[in-house]
Amino acid sequence: MSHWKHLNENQRKLISNLLSKKMKLVEIADCLEMDPSSISKEIKRNRILTKKGSVKDKVCLHTQRFPYVCNSCMKKYNLCPFTQYKYDAHHAQKETDVRLVTSRQGLNMSKEAYQHLDKVIKDGVLEDQSIYHIVKHNPDLNISVPTVYRLINTHQLSTKRLDLPYAVKYKKRKSLKQYEYKGNNRIDRSQRTYLDFLAFQHHRPGLFHVQMDFLGSIKTDKKSILTMTIPSLHYVLLFLVESPTGQKVIDVFDQLETILGTSLFTQVFPFILTDRDVCFSQFTQIETSLFTQSRRTHLFFCDSFNSSQKANVEQMNKQLRKFFPKGKSIDHLSKEKVNEFNRIINSTHIASLSGSTPNEALLKLYGKECLDKLSSIII
């Protein structure tokens, strides 16, 4: 006897045909190589009422036991006063398909588990956390990221799609304005172009580069946020700089070297890719060590009007808009507050890091001493 599985429509047609020929239950089961009880349940479950009987206090025994239907009865047309049933293969298949679908509808969890899931997702989204981070940070949910998105999109959670970051973009169209960095035209950046960066990276495949940029702020602000990110680790460093100048960028690098030490600094910041902001034009001072006067890093520049060459830091700046909304002033922020946002970002679970956080990735590569020093930096 083969293992039981769902009947198909051809098998049901065979059952209907054999019923019409008055075959016994055991004979039908042998033809289908199935248990007789399975055939009996199939007939009784999917039979159709074809005629309401005129006799109420009596029933036909053929409908109470096998064959349960009147397919082979010759009295079913005019002479039978009892309630009649019919087994139809097409109808039985259709009913089975409906049951298969409905049996899998609904959430595969208890009411308490659903309420817990709904609360955790809603609270996490309100704190600007990604769905991926929420699921990875709460393994007790026992649910996948795509399933959570499906529940949100089908309105089965109180969190709506509009609550998710970037689900809907609100942007008033305006004419594009290109940045003009005055004083940049006469700076010689030979040997520091994007192609030079690619060549440098090719010959040093074991090094992770850093991308650097200023997060755009409103014109009336005196403060700006300097962003440095290690793309391979998704690790980011934020520095609140007041009235940015070339010297203040140099001061940031000097303080980083002082905190980390020259040896560790050169490991974490071996070479840097940035744009042609005038604040980065003093590249010789940025590259020169405060203590040994030797080269501590290498600085390279993207091509003009081609920010896609440093796409990672541009994407990070987009993520930072959750904490520093576009068009809002940041002058009221303190260095401690910016550092708090920095810690939140580096503690977020990332899918491309196999669910680990940037902090965990940095710890794996550079060790605890480096992580502790970078996490405590307030410049």
N, C-alpha and C positions, 0 to 999 in steps of 0.2 A: 504494500500500500504506500503510495507516494505521499510526501508531506502536503498538508492542506494548503491551498492558496485560492484566491478569488476566482470564481467562475468567469469565463468570458462569454460574449454573446453567442458564439458558435456552440459552446457547450449547452447554453440555455436553449438554443434551438433544438438541439438533440434531445434534451429533456422533454420539451414540448411535443416533439415527434413521437418519442417512445411512450409518453402518457396517452397519446391518441391511439396507440396500438395496444393499449392495456398491458403494458409490460409491468412486471413486478418491481418493487422497490430495489431488491437485491440485484436484479438484472440490470436496472438502470445504473446503479452504483458501480457494477462491474464494468459496464461499457465506458464509464467516465473514470474508472480507477480511483474512486473516492469512497468514503465511508457512507453507508446508507443513511445515517442520521443527518449528514450534511445535505444530502439530496432532499430529505424530508423537510428540513428546516428551510431550505431554499424555496421549495414549492409553497409551503404554508406562509412564509414571510412575504412573498411577492405575488400571491394570487390576487385576482381582481374580482370584485363583486359585479356580476353581470345581470342578475335578476333578483328582485325582492320576492320572497315566497309568500303565497296566500295563506299558508298554514303557519300559525304562530307558536303553537304548543308542541310541534314536532320538527325535527331536523333530519336531514338525510345522513346516514352513517358514513357515506362516502366522503362527506365534507368534514367529518369529525376525525377520521383516520385516513391513512393513505388510500387513495391518491390525493385527498383534500380538495380536488377540483373535478369539474364535470366534463373535461376534454373528451373522454371516450364514451360518455353516457349517451345513449340513443334517445332517451326521454327528455333531454334538456330543451328541446325546441317547443313542444306543445303540451306534453302529458305530465311534466313534473310540477308538483305544487310547492316544492321546497325552494329555499334560497339557493341560488346557483353561483359557482365560482369558476373562474377560468385562469389558466396559467399561460401568459403570453411572453415569449422570449424578449421581444423588443421592450415591452413595458418593464419587465424585470431588470433588464440592463440599465434602463433609464433611472429607475428607482435606486438601484445600487450606486450609480454614479453620484446621485444627489446625496445619499447617505455618506459616501466617502468624503465628500466636500464638507458637509455640515459637521461631521464628526471631528474634523480638524480645525474648525472655526473656534475663535475665542483665544484667550491668553492661556498658555500652559503654565499657570501659576495660581497660588491661592490668593484670596482677597487681601490678606495681610501683606504678602510678598509684593503684590501690585501696588498697594498704597506706599510701601517702603520705596519701591523703585521710582514711583511718581515723585515723591518728596525729594529723594536724592538728586534726581535729574533736574528738577525745578530749582532747587537750592544751588546746585552747581552752575547752571546757566545764569542765574541771577548774579553770581560772582564772576561772570565772564570766563568761565572755564569751558574748554572744548568738550564735546561729547566723548571723544576718545580718552581724554584725561579723566573724566568723571568715571567712566567704566573701569579703566585700569586702576584708579585710586580706590575703587570700591569693589574688590573681587567678590564680595558676598552677594552682589547683585546676580551673579551667574547668568549673564546675558551678553550677547555680542554687540559691537558698535553698530553694524548694519541693522540689527533688529531694533535698536533704540531709534535710529533714524526712521525706520519703517513705521514704528508706533507713533512717532511724532507726525509724520506725513499723513497718516491715516486717522489722525485726531483721536488716538486712544490714550494719550497722555495730556495732562493739563498744560505742559509746555507746548507752545505753538511754534511753527516754523519761523514766524516773524520774530520770535524771541532769540533765535540763533544768530550769532555774528555773521555778517556778510550774506545772510539768506536773501536779503533785499538791500540793494544799494540806493541810497538817497544822495543824489548829486545834481546840483543845478548846473546845467551846461553853461560854459563860458568860453571865451576865446583863450586859446593856449598862449602862455607867456613863457618864453625861454629865459632861463637864468643867464645873466651876463656877469661874469666875474671880472670886474675891472682890475687892471693891473696884472692880469694873467698872460697877456699877449706876448710879453717880452721874456717870460720865464722859459729857460731851456730845460725841457723834460726828455731830452734824448737819452736813450738807454733805460728809460723808465716808462715806456708806453705799455699798452695792453699786450702787444705781441711780445715785448720783452718779459712781461709777467708770465705769459704762457711758456716761453722758453725756459725761464728760471724754474718754474713749477715742473716742467718736464724732466729736467736734469736732477731734481730733488724730490722724487716721488714719495718719500717717507715723511715729508713735512706737511703740516696743515697750515694753510694761509689764513689770514685775518682780513675781513672787509670792514671798512670804516666809513662813516658818513655822519652828517649832522641831521637830526630830525627837524623837519621844517617847522617853524613857529610863526606866530603873527608878527607883523612889522613893529608893533609897539612894544614887544617883549624885549627885555634886556638879556634874559637868560635863554640858553639853547641847550639841547641835549646831544652830547656826542655819543654815538653808538659804535661799538666794536663787536663783531660777531665772528665766531669760528664756525663756518658753515657745516663742516663735517660733523661737529658735535652739537650744533644748534645752541651753543653757549653764547651768551650775550653779556656785555659790560656796558653800563650806562653811566655817564658823567655829566653832572650839571655844571655848565660853564657860563659864567656871567660875562656879557659883552665879548664874545669870542674873537680872539686874535691869533696870529701865528704863534706868538710867545706863549699864550695860555695852552695851546695844544702841545707845545714842547714841554710845558710844566706838567701836563697830565702824564706824558711818557716818562719824564724824570721821576715823578712820584711812584709810578708803576714799577720802575726799575729799583727804586729805593725799597719798596715794600717786598718785592719778589726776590731781589738780588739779581745781579747781572746774568748769572748762569741760567736761572729759571726763567728770566725774562726772555732770553734768546730762544728758549725752547718753546714758550707759549706764543711769542710774537716773532717768528723767524722772517716772515715777509708779509707785507700789507698791501692791499688793493683799495684805492679810494678814488674819489672824483677830483675835479680840478678846482675845488674851493680854494680861495686865496689863503684861507687859514692853514692849508696844508702845503703851502708853497715853500716853506723853509725846511725842505726835506733833509738837507744835510744835518741840521741840528736835531731833527727828529731821529735820524738814523745813528747819531753819535752817542756813545755811552757817556753818562754823567761822571762815571768813576774812572774808566780806563781810557777814555777818548778814542776807543776803537769802535768799529761798526757793531751796533747791537741789533739792527734789523734792516730790511730792505723795503723801500717804499716805491710803489708803482701806481700809475694813474690810468683811469679809463679814458677812452676817446671822448671828445667833446660831444655832448648831447646824446650819450649812449649809456644810460644808467643800467640797461639790461646786462651789461658786462659784470656788474656787481649785484646780480639779482637777489642774492641771499640777504644782504643787508637791506635792500629795498623791501623785500618781503617782510623782514623783521620790523622795519619801520611801520609797515601796514598793521602788523600785530600790535605794535606799541600804541596804536591809536585807541585801543580799548582803555588805556590808562591816561593817554594824553590826547584827548579829542581834537580833531582838526578845527581850527578857528577859535579855540579856547586858549586863554592865557596860561602860561606856566610860571609866571613870575612869583606866584605865591608858594610854589613848591620849595621844600627844603631838600638838601642833599640826602638826609635820612629817609625822607619819603620816597625819593627816586630810588634809593638803594633797596627799600622795601619792595617796590615794584620789580626791581631787578631780581630779587630772591624768588618772587612768585613765578616769574617767567622761567627761571632756571630750575624750578621744581615741578614743572609741568611735564607730564608723560607725553612722549613723542612717538608716533607710529614708526617713523623711519629709524628710530633707535631701538626697535624691538620692544617698545613699551617702556623703556627706561627714560629717565630724566636727563637733561643736559648736565646737571650736577654729578649724576652717577657716571656719565660718560667721561667727564673731565677727571673724576676720581680714578677711573680705571686707567686712564692714559698718563696722567701727571702726578698722581698720588695725593694723599690727604693734606700734606703741607701746602701744596699749591692751591687746592680747593679752599682750605681754611683762609689763606691769605687773600685770595680773590673775592671770597664771599664777604670778607670784613672790610673791603676797600670802600671808603667814603672820601672821594676827592672833590 
